[in-house]
Amino acid sequence: MADTLTANEPLYTGADWDFDKIKRVYDAIEQIAVGEMKLEIYRNQIEVITAEQMLDAYSSIGMPLMYKHWSFGKHFARDELLYRKGLRGLAYEIVINSSPCISYIMEENTMTMQTLVLAHAAFGHNHFFKNNHLFQQWTDARGILDYLDFAKSYVSSCEERYGFAAVERVLDAAHALMNHGVHRYPRKRPLDLRDELKRDRERQAYEEQIYNDLWRTVPRKDEKGTLAAVALADRKKLLALPEENILYFLEKRSPKLQPWQREILRIVRKISQYFYPQKQTKLMNEGCATFVHYKILNRMHEKGQIEDGHFLEFLHSHTGVVFQPDFDDPRFSGINPYALGFAMMQDIERIATDPTDEDRAWFPDIAGNGEPMATLRTAWSQYRDESFVLQFLSPALIRKLKLFKVKNDAAESHLLVEAIHDDRGYKQIRSALARQYDLAYTEPDIQVVDVNLAGDRKLILQHNVINGIPLDESNCKQVMRLIANLWGYEVKLIEVDARTGATLREHSDIAPTAPV
């Protein structure tokens, strides 16, 4: 690094930015982030975009390359209307988990805000993407952009060949099932999306062979004993049931889908899988990036690289990001992941450097180790939100945030405070809060459990109900219809109690609709 980066003089003056200033600030940030904080990052690619381009990125789930779908246009129109009327703001940046890591920064930002988002996105999020075990296991940062380019061109070619209505019918159903289109367990080998492209044609040919072999086992009408021809255990083994990845099951087993339709399901499923680690690490990811930008800009101010006025501008924005309204505040809408994540990162730093006796009792492995950044880097790499809260939420922070646990039973007419921030309540509060970040608890558990091969080929789904909360009847019927459209035959859904296995409700069978 050049010696000028450590000189006690500001890197910029005024609010206006230019590319030379951004380059100087980036180099100064890199010196602190990599040289002092020992962050490990992908190579960065910084792109400056307009507000309209930011809205466009919003609408297409933040990806630089994406196929066309009407829902993206709907989101764009809504967000643009709210933005133009001043009813909502825009993010200062969007960062892509890719190699190189792409960070979009808005041209409307002041130079101080450009400094903030570079530290936050290009180094904080970037480090988390590269090092967290979930992203290493489930995403391919090198291949995602190539795969998105393939997806965009493939969907476009399908629209030209089969028509917009036919492609939209498949995409509508696939998008509705994105939350039920992920594998939740470790894979045997790292994901390589570029290798997926090479094997595309071989896979399609193989799947057609499997498809023919599978449905040849379905008994003909003139055969005797059709109901006994395929035993329940045998057909479940044949179909690999139960299966919680509904998109995967439909892609592989649907008797009526064409190869191009299966490939579209696969594209949507791969994109859903790509975002699965982000859903599990929202608290940690934002907490990491917020902590990193806070430390970097404070260090730059200490070195005289940021003037006092610009530093106050940064603090104003930072405090707004980490603001947590009280539970009885009209602005309260749940726990702010930026606020809790940043508070936990700061608390870990405090425990590692200046622990109390209580900290030593609760965290003997890290209390007073004198290595806060090493402790944080290890946490960022090895945990997800649920386990991170279970491991590192301290009694001191529970008291500071005034957390308490409430029992909310639909069968009761009132709420019951079960635990408060005292010696008896710390573990209960920590466990209850951690469970709020467990996707297995917060998302409905719906699985394919059977197919009536010997009869009408009806697809049987089962929802394992947690805490007595059933599915919404109206939304349930709409989604079942979309599943039926992909399956080609009727779909049945049964809701059972997850603990006892007792049947709670059976939904009416839903048949597919005819293509327009």
One Martini backbone bead per residue (centre of mass of N, CA, C, O) as a GRO file, in nm:
protein
  516
    1MET     BB    1   0.099   0.035   0.016
    2ALA     BB    2   0.066   0.350   0.028
    3ASP     BB    3   0.167   0.606   0.235
    4THR     BB    4  -0.088   0.794   0.199
    5LEU     BB    5  -0.290   0.609   0.363
    6THR     BB    6  -0.142   0.697   0.657
    7ALA     BB    7  -0.205   0.972   0.649
    8ASN     BB    8  -0.311   1.277   0.825
    9GLU     BB    9  -0.542   1.279   0.581
   10PRO     BB   10  -0.790   1.318   0.385
   11LEU     BB   11  -0.941   1.139   0.118
   12TYR     BB   12  -1.179   1.355   0.141
   13THR     BB   13  -1.401   1.616   0.023
   14GLY     BB   14  -1.705   1.633   0.057
   15ALA     BB   15  -1.986   1.473  -0.114
   16ASP     BB   16  -1.852   1.418  -0.366
   17TRP     BB   17  -1.784   1.182  -0.626
   18ASP     BB   18  -1.523   0.971  -0.757
   19PHE     BB   19  -1.312   0.731  -0.881
   20ASP     BB   20  -1.060   0.822  -0.729
   21LYS     BB   21  -1.184   0.823  -0.447
   22ILE     BB   22  -1.275   0.529  -0.443
   23LYS     BB   23  -0.994   0.411  -0.474
   24ARG     BB   24  -0.868   0.530  -0.218
   25VAL     BB   25  -1.075   0.410  -0.019
   26TYR     BB   26  -1.041   0.116  -0.090
   27ASP     BB   27  -0.742   0.092  -0.009
   28ALA     BB   28  -0.788   0.172   0.289
   29ILE     BB   29  -0.983  -0.053   0.360
   30GLU     BB   30  -0.801  -0.292   0.282
   31GLN     BB   31  -0.579  -0.238   0.489
   32ILE     BB   32  -0.767  -0.296   0.732
   33ALA     BB   33  -0.923  -0.560   0.662
   34VAL     BB   34  -0.667  -0.734   0.576
   35GLY     BB   35  -0.423  -0.628   0.753
   36GLU     BB   36  -0.582  -0.614   1.046
   37MET     BB   37  -0.851  -0.816   1.034
   38LYS     BB   38  -0.808  -1.072   0.839
   39LEU     BB   39  -0.964  -1.079   0.582
   40GLU     BB   40  -1.141  -1.293   0.348
   41ILE     BB   41  -1.163  -1.246  -0.010
   42TYR     BB   42  -1.293  -1.173  -0.288
   43ARG     BB   43  -1.280  -1.039  -0.568
   44ASN     BB   44  -1.361  -0.715  -0.668
   45GLN     BB   45  -1.674  -0.562  -0.805
   46ILE     BB   46  -1.750  -0.231  -0.891
   47GLU     BB   47  -2.083  -0.082  -0.928
   48VAL     BB   48  -2.246   0.194  -1.068
   49ILE     BB   49  -2.586   0.294  -1.002
   50THR     BB   50  -2.905   0.360  -1.033
   51ALA     BB   51  -3.214   0.371  -0.905
   52GLU     BB   52  -3.346   0.205  -1.133
   53GLN     BB   53  -3.139  -0.028  -1.120
   54MET     BB   54  -3.201  -0.099  -0.827
   55LEU     BB   55  -3.497  -0.173  -0.875
   56ASP     BB   56  -3.434  -0.397  -1.077
   57ALA     BB   57  -3.272  -0.570  -0.877
   58TYR     BB   58  -3.497  -0.616  -0.679
   59SER     BB   59  -3.703  -0.764  -0.876
   60SER     BB   60  -3.449  -0.987  -0.940
   61ILE     BB   61  -3.326  -1.080  -0.659
   62GLY     BB   62  -3.029  -0.935  -0.708
   63MET     BB   63  -2.958  -1.018  -1.003
   64PRO     BB   64  -2.771  -0.957  -1.295
   65LEU     BB   65  -2.904  -1.230  -1.400
   66MET     BB   66  -3.232  -1.282  -1.562
   67TYR     BB   67  -3.515  -1.395  -1.620
   68LYS     BB   68  -3.835  -1.364  -1.733
   69HIS     BB   69  -4.107  -1.215  -1.529
   70TRP     BB   70  -4.393  -1.073  -1.415
   71SER     BB   71  -4.313  -1.040  -1.110
   72PHE     BB   72  -4.080  -0.841  -1.155
   73GLY     BB   73  -4.253  -0.610  -1.274
   74LYS     BB   74  -4.436  -0.576  -1.029
   75HIS     BB   75  -4.214  -0.500  -0.826
   76PHE     BB   76  -4.110  -0.254  -0.977
   77ALA     BB   77  -4.371  -0.084  -0.978
   78ARG     BB   78  -4.407  -0.071  -0.673
   79ASP     BB   79  -4.127   0.040  -0.585
   80GLU     BB   80  -4.129   0.294  -0.762
   81LEU     BB   81  -4.381   0.429  -0.646
   82LEU     BB   82  -4.279   0.448  -0.350
   83TYR     BB   83  -4.020   0.606  -0.415
   84ARG     BB   84  -4.145   0.858  -0.561
   85LYS     BB   85  -4.336   0.918  -0.291
   86GLY     BB   86  -4.152   0.863  -0.025
   87LEU     BB   87  -4.230   0.564   0.121
   88ARG     BB   88  -3.935   0.472   0.030
   89GLY     BB   89  -3.631   0.331   0.020
   90LEU     BB   90  -3.299   0.248  -0.058
   91ALA     BB   91  -3.046   0.073  -0.094
   92TYR     BB   92  -2.704   0.135  -0.101
   93GLU     BB   93  -2.682  -0.181  -0.168
   94ILE     BB   94  -2.560  -0.469  -0.364
   95VAL     BB   95  -2.467  -0.814  -0.312
   96ILE     BB   96  -2.278  -1.077  -0.468
   97ASN     BB   97  -2.238  -1.428  -0.459
   98SER     BB   98  -1.930  -1.409  -0.609
   99SER     BB   99  -1.659  -1.479  -0.858
  100PRO     BB  100  -1.656  -1.203  -0.834
  101CYS     BB  101  -1.755  -0.967  -0.612
  102ILE     BB  102  -2.059  -0.791  -0.641
  103SER     BB  103  -2.098  -0.429  -0.611
  104TYR     BB  104  -2.368  -0.213  -0.567
  105ILE     BB  105  -2.370   0.140  -0.617
  106MET     BB  106  -2.503   0.449  -0.571
  107GLU     BB  107  -2.490   0.759  -0.728
  108GLU     BB  108  -2.651   0.917  -0.485
  109ASN     BB  109  -2.430   0.891  -0.308
  110THR     BB  110  -2.217   0.976  -0.095
  111MET     BB  111  -1.894   0.943  -0.008
  112THR     BB  112  -1.953   0.827   0.270
  113MET     BB  113  -2.150   0.605   0.168
  114GLN     BB  114  -1.944   0.466  -0.012
  115THR     BB  115  -1.761   0.387   0.219
  116LEU     BB  116  -1.962   0.220   0.377
  117VAL     BB  117  -2.046   0.009   0.150
  118LEU     BB  118  -1.768  -0.102   0.098
  119ALA     BB  119  -1.722  -0.216   0.381
  120HIS     BB  120  -1.986  -0.382   0.400
  121ALA     BB  121  -1.979  -0.545   0.121
  122ALA     BB  122  -1.676  -0.585   0.001
  123PHE     BB  123  -1.598  -0.711   0.305
  124GLY     BB  124  -1.815  -0.825   0.489
  125HIS     BB  125  -1.987  -1.004   0.299
  126ASN     BB  126  -1.754  -1.131   0.148
  127HIS     BB  127  -1.631  -1.285   0.384
  128PHE     BB  128  -1.883  -1.451   0.450
  129PHE     BB  129  -1.920  -1.595   0.181
  130LYS     BB  130  -1.632  -1.736   0.173
  131ASN     BB  131  -1.637  -1.876   0.489
  132ASN     BB  132  -1.899  -1.996   0.521
  133HIS     BB  133  -2.009  -2.322   0.524
  134LEU     BB  134  -2.277  -2.294   0.368
  135PHE     BB  135  -2.159  -2.159   0.111
  136GLN     BB  136  -1.949  -2.379   0.051
  137GLN     BB  137  -2.167  -2.616   0.026
  138TRP     BB  138  -2.420  -2.465  -0.162
  139THR     BB  139  -2.222  -2.281  -0.332
  140ASP     BB  140  -2.107  -2.125  -0.657
  141ALA     BB  141  -1.928  -1.848  -0.712
  142ARG     BB  142  -1.798  -1.911  -0.997
  143GLY     BB  143  -2.083  -2.030  -1.151
  144ILE     BB  144  -2.344  -1.845  -1.125
  145LEU     BB  145  -2.325  -1.655  -1.375
  146ASP     BB  146  -2.324  -1.876  -1.589
  147TYR     BB  147  -2.593  -2.002  -1.504
  148LEU     BB  148  -2.771  -1.747  -1.544
  149ASP     BB  149  -2.713  -1.724  -1.844
  150PHE     BB  150  -2.835  -1.995  -1.915
  151ALA     BB  151  -3.119  -1.946  -1.798
  152LYS     BB  152  -3.196  -1.705  -1.971
  153SER     BB  153  -3.159  -1.843  -2.252
  154TYR     BB  154  -3.343  -2.087  -2.205
  155VAL     BB  155  -3.611  -1.943  -2.147
  156SER     BB  156  -3.612  -1.782  -2.410
  157SER     BB  157  -3.617  -2.030  -2.602
  158CYS     BB  158  -3.886  -2.145  -2.490
  159GLU     BB  159  -4.063  -1.904  -2.568
  160GLU     BB  160  -4.011  -1.930  -2.877
  161ARG     BB  161  -4.106  -2.240  -2.904
  162TYR     BB  162  -4.375  -2.258  -2.680
  163GLY     BB  163  -4.439  -2.000  -2.538
  164PHE     BB  164  -4.528  -1.787  -2.290
  165ALA     BB  165  -4.760  -1.942  -2.147
  166ALA     BB  166  -4.611  -2.212  -2.097
  167VAL     BB  167  -4.374  -2.094  -1.931
  168GLU     BB  168  -4.539  -1.941  -1.717
  169ARG     BB  169  -4.679  -2.188  -1.593
  170VAL     BB  170  -4.416  -2.310  -1.478
  171LEU     BB  171  -4.301  -2.064  -1.322
  172ASP     BB  172  -4.532  -2.015  -1.130
  173ALA     BB  173  -4.509  -2.288  -0.984
  174ALA     BB  174  -4.207  -2.276  -0.907
  175HIS     BB  175  -4.218  -2.014  -0.736
  176ALA     BB  176  -4.425  -2.124  -0.523
  177LEU     BB  177  -4.190  -2.370  -0.455
  178MET     BB  178  -3.910  -2.260  -0.355
  179ASN     BB  179  -3.924  -2.341  -0.043
  180HIS     BB  180  -3.966  -2.654  -0.182
  181GLY     BB  181  -3.646  -2.656  -0.343
  182VAL     BB  182  -3.454  -2.795  -0.115
  183HIS     BB  183  -3.160  -2.910   0.018
  184ARG     BB  184  -3.078  -2.982   0.375
  185TYR     BB  185  -2.833  -3.166   0.306
  186PRO     BB  186  -2.542  -3.286   0.260
  187ARG     BB  187  -2.317  -3.319   0.017
  188LYS     BB  188  -2.070  -3.515  -0.138
  189ARG     BB  189  -2.014  -3.260  -0.321
  190PRO     BB  190  -1.932  -2.990  -0.461
  191LEU     BB  191  -2.067  -2.730  -0.614
  192ASP     BB  192  -2.089  -2.720  -0.991
  193LEU     BB  193  -2.233  -2.529  -1.233
  194ARG     BB  194  -2.052  -2.576  -1.480
  195ASP     BB  195  -2.090  -2.885  -1.480
  196GLU     BB  196  -2.395  -2.879  -1.528
  197LEU     BB  197  -2.385  -2.780  -1.821
  198LYS     BB  198  -2.230  -3.026  -1.943
  199ARG     BB  199  -2.463  -3.245  -1.830
  200ASP     BB  200  -2.743  -3.179  -1.945
  201ARG     BB  201  -2.796  -3.383  -2.181
  202GLU     BB  202  -2.733  -3.646  -2.029
  203ARG     BB  203  -2.952  -3.609  -1.811
  204GLN     BB  204  -3.202  -3.606  -1.992
  205ALA     BB  205  -3.165  -3.889  -2.109
  206TYR     BB  206  -3.166  -4.042  -1.839
  207GLU     BB  207  -3.447  -3.946  -1.734
  208GLU     BB  208  -3.609  -4.077  -1.961
  209GLN     BB  209  -3.537  -4.364  -1.883
  210ILE     BB  210  -3.645  -4.358  -1.595
  211TYR     BB  211  -3.932  -4.284  -1.669
  212ASN     BB  212  -3.998  -4.541  -1.832
  213ASP     BB  213  -3.938  -4.750  -1.609
  214LEU     BB  214  -4.135  -4.651  -1.398
  215TRP     BB  215  -4.420  -4.647  -1.570
  216ARG     BB  216  -4.413  -4.956  -1.647
  217THR     BB  217  -4.523  -5.047  -1.351
  218VAL     BB  218  -4.796  -4.973  -1.432
  219PRO     BB  219  -5.090  -5.099  -1.437
  220ARG     BB  220  -5.322  -5.236  -1.628
  221LYS     BB  221  -5.660  -5.269  -1.669
  222ASP     BB  222  -5.636  -5.592  -1.750
  223GLU     BB  223  -5.520  -5.647  -1.484
  224LYS     BB  224  -5.477  -5.839  -1.210
  225GLY     BB  225  -5.435  -5.706  -0.911
  226THR     BB  226  -5.354  -5.394  -0.907
  227LEU     BB  227  -5.335  -5.305  -0.602
  228ALA     BB  228  -5.093  -5.536  -0.556
  229ALA     BB  229  -4.859  -5.481  -0.762
  230VAL     BB  230  -4.778  -5.226  -0.580
  231ALA     BB  231  -4.630  -5.187  -0.310
  232LEU     BB  232  -4.584  -4.954  -0.082
  233ALA     BB  233  -4.281  -5.000  -0.020
  234ASP     BB  234  -4.188  -5.021  -0.316
  235ARG     BB  235  -4.285  -4.740  -0.420
  236LYS     BB  236  -4.128  -4.573  -0.216
  237LYS     BB  237  -3.854  -4.676  -0.309
  238LEU     BB  238  -3.883  -4.599  -0.610
  239LEU     BB  239  -3.956  -4.277  -0.523
  240ALA     BB  240  -3.814  -4.177  -0.265
  241LEU     BB  241  -3.991  -4.201   0.001
  242PRO     BB  242  -3.995  -3.932   0.141
  243GLU     BB  243  -4.026  -3.583  -0.001
  244GLU     BB  244  -3.937  -3.237   0.056
  245ASN     BB  245  -3.848  -3.188  -0.243
  246ILE     BB  246  -4.079  -3.101  -0.463
  247LEU     BB  247  -3.931  -3.005  -0.717
  248TYR     BB  248  -3.757  -3.257  -0.748
  249PHE     BB  249  -3.983  -3.462  -0.778
  250LEU     BB  250  -4.119  -3.334  -1.028
  251GLU     BB  251  -3.874  -3.339  -1.213
  252LYS     BB  252  -3.830  -3.663  -1.191
  253ARG     BB  253  -4.164  -3.786  -1.171
  254SER     BB  254  -4.328  -3.658  -1.370
  255PRO     BB  255  -4.541  -3.794  -1.627
  256LYS     BB  256  -4.584  -3.503  -1.821
  257LEU     BB  257  -4.325  -3.375  -1.850
  258GLN     BB  258  -4.106  -3.208  -2.025
  259PRO     BB  259  -3.779  -3.151  -2.059
  260TRP     BB  260  -3.802  -2.834  -2.050
  261GLN     BB  261  -3.967  -2.828  -1.784
  262ARG     BB  262  -3.757  -2.966  -1.605
  263GLU     BB  263  -3.534  -2.752  -1.646
  264ILE     BB  264  -3.688  -2.518  -1.515
  265LEU     BB  265  -3.712  -2.646  -1.239
  266ARG     BB  266  -3.407  -2.667  -1.199
  267ILE     BB  267  -3.342  -2.367  -1.208
  268VAL     BB  268  -3.518  -2.279  -0.968
  269ARG     BB  269  -3.384  -2.473  -0.766
  270LYS     BB  270  -3.094  -2.360  -0.783
  271ILE     BB  271  -3.167  -2.073  -0.690
  272SER     BB  272  -3.290  -2.155  -0.419
  273GLN     BB  273  -3.030  -2.290  -0.312
  274TYR     BB  274  -2.852  -2.034  -0.322
  275PHE     BB  275  -3.044  -1.885  -0.090
  276TYR     BB  276  -3.044  -2.070   0.163
  277PRO     BB  277  -2.802  -1.954   0.334
  278GLN     BB  278  -2.925  -1.667   0.364
  279LYS     BB  279  -3.172  -1.756   0.537
  280GLN     BB  280  -2.971  -1.876   0.776
  281THR     BB  281  -2.777  -1.577   0.784
  282LYS     BB  282  -2.893  -1.290   0.833
  283LEU     BB  283  -2.785  -1.208   1.109
  284MET     BB  284  -2.479  -1.265   1.062
  285ASN     BB  285  -2.429  -1.115   0.796
  286GLU     BB  286  -2.518  -0.831   0.897
  287GLY     BB  287  -2.344  -0.825   1.151
  288CYS     BB  288  -2.073  -0.848   1.011
  289ALA     BB  289  -2.094  -0.601   0.818
  290THR     BB  290  -2.151  -0.390   1.040
  291PHE     BB  291  -1.898  -0.437   1.210
  292VAL     BB  292  -1.692  -0.383   0.987
  293HIS     BB  293  -1.774  -0.090   0.914
  294TYR     BB  294  -1.738   0.024   1.199
  295LYS     BB  295  -1.433  -0.040   1.235
  296ILE     BB  296  -1.323   0.095   0.980
  297LEU     BB  297  -1.430   0.390   1.019
  298ASN     BB  298  -1.298   0.434   1.291
  299ARG     BB  299  -1.009   0.389   1.192
  300MET     BB  300  -1.008   0.616   0.979
  301HIS     BB  301  -1.058   0.840   1.186
  302GLU     BB  302  -0.804   0.792   1.357
  303LYS     BB  303  -0.615   0.842   1.087
  304GLY     BB  304  -0.753   1.098   0.928
  305GLN     BB  305  -0.937   0.998   0.665
  306ILE     BB  306  -1.183   1.123   0.830
  307GLU     BB  307  -1.388   1.357   0.894
  308ASP     BB  308  -1.600   1.462   1.132
  309GLY     BB  309  -1.849   1.519   0.954
  310HIS     BB  310  -1.845   1.242   0.807
  311PHE     BB  311  -1.861   1.071   1.064
  312LEU     BB  312  -2.143   1.173   1.148
  313GLU     BB  313  -2.286   1.069   0.899
  314PHE     BB  314  -2.226   0.775   0.955
  315LEU     BB  315  -2.358   0.754   1.238
  316HIS     BB  316  -2.642   0.824   1.147
  317SER     BB  317  -2.677   0.575   0.964
  318HIS     BB  318  -2.596   0.350   1.162
  319THR     BB  319  -2.816   0.400   1.384
  320GLY     BB  320  -3.053   0.344   1.191
  321VAL     BB  321  -2.983   0.045   1.129
  322VAL     BB  322  -2.959  -0.041   1.462
  323PHE     BB  323  -3.243   0.014   1.530
  324GLN     BB  324  -3.458  -0.076   1.824
  325PRO     BB  325  -3.762  -0.116   1.889
  326ASP     BB  326  -3.988  -0.152   2.104
  327PHE     BB  327  -4.259  -0.358   2.156
  328ASP     BB  328  -4.449  -0.079   2.213
  329ASP     BB  329  -4.375   0.027   1.943
  330PRO     BB  330  -4.513   0.122   1.643
  331ARG     BB  331  -4.233   0.030   1.485
  332PHE     BB  332  -4.265  -0.256   1.555
  333SER     BB  333  -4.140  -0.575   1.358
  334GLY     BB  334  -3.927  -0.690   1.530
  335ILE     BB  335  -3.614  -0.811   1.498
  336ASN     BB  336  -3.329  -0.655   1.417
  337PRO     BB  337  -3.065  -0.795   1.257
  338TYR     BB  338  -2.864  -0.562   1.285
  339ALA     BB  339  -2.888  -0.516   1.589
  340LEU     BB  340  -2.831  -0.803   1.697
  341GLY     BB  341  -2.575  -0.869   1.538
  342PHE     BB  342  -2.402  -0.627   1.633
  343ALA     BB  343  -2.431  -0.677   1.938
  344MET     BB  344  -2.296  -0.960   1.936
  345MET     BB  345  -2.023  -0.877   1.823
  346GLN     BB  346  -1.954  -0.677   2.050
  347ASP     BB  347  -1.982  -0.883   2.282
  348ILE     BB  348  -1.757  -1.072   2.193
  349GLU     BB  349  -1.537  -0.861   2.214
  350ARG     BB  350  -1.574  -0.810   2.517
  351ILE     BB  351  -1.528  -1.101   2.621
  352ALA     BB  352  -1.231  -1.125   2.497
  353THR     BB  353  -1.120  -0.852   2.660
  354ASP     BB  354  -1.365  -0.785   2.907
  355PRO     BB  355  -1.451  -0.989   3.133
  356THR     BB  356  -1.664  -1.140   3.341
  357ASP     BB  357  -1.762  -1.374   3.554
  358GLU     BB  358  -2.008  -1.449   3.388
  359ASP     BB  359  -1.857  -1.496   3.122
  360ARG     BB  360  -1.670  -1.724   3.228
  361ALA     BB  361  -1.908  -1.921   3.288
  362TRP     BB  362  -2.043  -1.916   2.989
  363PHE     BB  363  -1.736  -1.851   2.827
  364PRO     BB  364  -1.452  -2.022   2.866
  365ASP     BB  365  -1.323  -2.027   2.565
  366ILE     BB  366  -1.327  -1.682   2.518
  367ALA     BB  367  -1.269  -1.556   2.779
  368GLY     BB  368  -0.992  -1.354   2.764
  369ASN     BB  369  -0.819  -1.424   2.486
  370GLY     BB  370  -0.745  -1.151   2.310
  371GLU     BB  371  -0.918  -1.254   2.025
  372PRO     BB  372  -1.172  -1.121   1.866
  373MET     BB  373  -1.130  -1.171   1.557
  374ALA     BB  374  -1.082  -1.475   1.569
  375THR     BB  375  -1.353  -1.540   1.702
  376LEU     BB  376  -1.532  -1.419   1.477
  377ARG     BB  377  -1.426  -1.578   1.234
  378THR     BB  378  -1.514  -1.849   1.346
  379ALA     BB  379  -1.816  -1.789   1.372
  380TRP     BB  380  -1.867  -1.706   1.070
  381SER     BB  381  -1.782  -2.003   0.962
  382GLN     BB  382  -1.955  -2.222   1.175
  383TYR     BB  383  -2.234  -2.068   1.165
  384ARG     BB  384  -2.570  -2.009   1.231
  385ASP     BB  385  -2.820  -1.845   1.363
  386GLU     BB  386  -2.918  -2.053   1.567
  387SER     BB  387  -2.634  -2.141   1.683
  388PHE     BB  388  -2.531  -1.859   1.749
  389VAL     BB  389  -2.736  -1.791   1.968
  390LEU     BB  390  -2.689  -2.042   2.149
  391GLN     BB  391  -2.375  -1.971   2.195
  392PHE     BB  392  -2.359  -1.615   2.223
  393LEU     BB  393  -2.589  -1.536   2.402
  394SER     BB  394  -2.592  -1.320   2.663
  395PRO     BB  395  -2.698  -1.204   2.961
  396ALA     BB  396  -2.609  -0.909   2.916
  397LEU     BB  397  -2.773  -0.876   2.646
  398ILE     BB  398  -3.049  -0.953   2.751
  399ARG     BB  399  -3.063  -0.712   2.943
  400LYS     BB  400  -3.012  -0.482   2.742
  401LEU     BB  401  -3.268  -0.578   2.551
  402LYS     BB  402  -3.509  -0.687   2.720
  403LEU     BB  403  -3.572  -0.987   2.720
  404PHE     BB  404  -3.859  -1.208   2.655
  405LYS     BB  405  -4.098  -1.469   2.720
  406VAL     BB  406  -4.383  -1.580   2.524
  407LYS     BB  407  -4.692  -1.734   2.550
  408ASN     BB  408  -4.867  -1.845   2.241
  409ASP     BB  409  -5.191  -1.964   2.271
  410ALA     BB  410  -5.471  -2.022   2.084
  411ALA     BB  411  -5.641  -2.152   2.335
  412GLU     BB  412  -5.585  -1.882   2.465
  413SER     BB  413  -5.686  -1.549   2.594
  414HIS     BB  414  -5.379  -1.521   2.684
  415LEU     BB  415  -5.074  -1.411   2.786
  416LEU     BB  416  -4.747  -1.557   2.882
  417VAL     BB  417  -4.484  -1.495   3.095
  418GLU     BB  418  -4.212  -1.724   3.124
  419ALA     BB  419  -3.955  -1.521   3.071
  420ILE     BB  420  -3.680  -1.342   3.198
  421HIS     BB  421  -3.399  -1.132   3.280
  422ASP     BB  422  -3.277  -1.397   3.450
  423ASP     BB  423  -3.142  -1.675   3.581
  424ARG     BB  424  -3.398  -1.855   3.484
  425GLY     BB  425  -3.432  -1.718   3.172
  426TYR     BB  426  -3.189  -1.726   2.976
  427LYS     BB  427  -3.214  -2.008   2.835
  428GLN     BB  428  -3.504  -1.975   2.735
  429ILE     BB  429  -3.459  -1.726   2.562
  430ARG     BB  430  -3.236  -1.837   2.381
  431SER     BB  431  -3.396  -2.078   2.266
  432ALA     BB  432  -3.640  -1.920   2.155
  433LEU     BB  433  -3.477  -1.735   1.964
  434ALA     BB  434  -3.333  -1.952   1.797
  435ARG     BB  435  -3.597  -2.080   1.679
  436GLN     BB  436  -3.668  -1.829   1.493
  437TYR     BB  437  -3.406  -1.934   1.296
  438ASP     BB  438  -3.557  -2.201   1.228
  439LEU     BB  439  -3.674  -2.335   0.937
  440ALA     BB  440  -3.810  -2.596   1.054
  441TYR     BB  441  -4.009  -2.402   1.228
  442THR     BB  442  -4.104  -2.158   1.020
  443GLU     BB  443  -4.150  -2.376   0.804
  444PRO     BB  444  -4.332  -2.582   0.633
  445ASP     BB  445  -4.383  -2.940   0.651
  446ILE     BB  446  -4.372  -3.069   0.323
  447GLN     BB  447  -4.458  -3.394   0.181
  448VAL     BB  448  -4.397  -3.661  -0.016
  449VAL     BB  449  -4.564  -3.990   0.049
  450ASP     BB  450  -4.746  -4.057  -0.220
  451VAL     BB  451  -4.851  -4.281  -0.498
  452ASN     BB  452  -5.115  -4.390  -0.713
  453LEU     BB  453  -5.019  -4.624  -0.932
  454ALA     BB  454  -5.283  -4.828  -0.937
  455GLY     BB  455  -5.453  -4.575  -1.038
  456ASP     BB  456  -5.483  -4.218  -1.056
  457ARG     BB  457  -5.203  -4.083  -0.962
  458LYS     BB  458  -5.215  -3.964  -0.692
  459LEU     BB  459  -5.092  -3.705  -0.496
  460ILE     BB  460  -4.935  -3.721  -0.170
  461LEU     BB  461  -4.957  -3.493   0.094
  462GLN     BB  462  -4.770  -3.376   0.396
  463HIS     BB  463  -4.845  -3.192   0.697
  464ASN     BB  464  -4.641  -3.103   0.965
  465VAL     BB  465  -4.769  -2.989   1.254
  466ILE     BB  466  -4.684  -2.698   1.442
  467ASN     BB  467  -4.846  -2.580   1.713
  468GLY     BB  468  -5.134  -2.592   1.560
  469ILE     BB  469  -5.051  -2.474   1.263
  470PRO     BB  470  -5.208  -2.430   0.987
  471LEU     BB  471  -5.300  -2.388   0.678
  472ASP     BB  472  -5.404  -2.183   0.446
  473GLU     BB  473  -5.671  -2.243   0.257
  474SER     BB  474  -5.639  -2.060   0.008
  475ASN     BB  475  -5.335  -2.097  -0.054
  476CYS     BB  476  -5.338  -2.404  -0.065
  477LYS     BB  477  -5.512  -2.438  -0.322
  478GLN     BB  478  -5.330  -2.283  -0.516
  479VAL     BB  479  -5.077  -2.461  -0.482
  480MET     BB  480  -5.207  -2.733  -0.552
  481ARG     BB  481  -5.271  -2.651  -0.842
  482LEU     BB  482  -4.977  -2.614  -0.933
  483ILE     BB  483  -4.888  -2.902  -0.872
  484ALA     BB  484  -5.095  -3.038  -1.061
  485ASN     BB  485  -4.982  -2.911  -1.322
  486LEU     BB  486  -4.706  -3.066  -1.293
  487TRP     BB  487  -4.814  -3.360  -1.251
  488GLY     BB  488  -5.124  -3.415  -1.404
  489TYR     BB  489  -5.276  -3.472  -1.135
  490GLU     BB  490  -5.403  -3.525  -0.854
  491VAL     BB  491  -5.415  -3.358  -0.526
  492LYS     BB  492  -5.328  -3.443  -0.186
  493LEU     BB  493  -5.391  -3.309   0.155
  494ILE     BB  494  -5.238  -3.375   0.474
  495GLU     BB  495  -5.286  -3.299   0.821
  496VAL     BB  496  -5.050  -3.348   1.086
  497ASP     BB  497  -4.930  -3.424   1.382
  498ALA     BB  498  -4.596  -3.416   1.468
  499ARG     BB  499  -4.621  -3.590   1.738
  500THR     BB  500  -4.877  -3.806   1.691
  501GLY     BB  501  -5.007  -3.836   1.380
  502ALA     BB  502  -5.265  -3.700   1.371
  503THR     BB  503  -5.540  -3.615   1.199
  504LEU     BB  504  -5.662  -3.282   1.123
  505ARG     BB  505  -5.664  -3.253   0.792
  506GLU     BB  506  -5.848  -3.267   0.475
  507HIS     BB  507  -5.809  -3.185   0.158
  508SER     BB  508  -5.923  -3.124  -0.127
  509ASP     BB  509  -5.907  -3.233  -0.425
  510ILE     BB  510  -5.677  -3.138  -0.691
  511ALA     BB  511  -5.694  -3.039  -1.016
  512PRO     BB  512  -5.590  -2.973  -1.310
  513THR     BB  513  -5.541  -2.737  -1.547
  514ALA     BB  514  -5.584  -2.622  -1.846
  515PRO     BB  515  -5.425  -2.507  -2.091
  516VAL     BB  516  -5.430  -2.199  -2.274
   0.00000   0.00000   0.00000
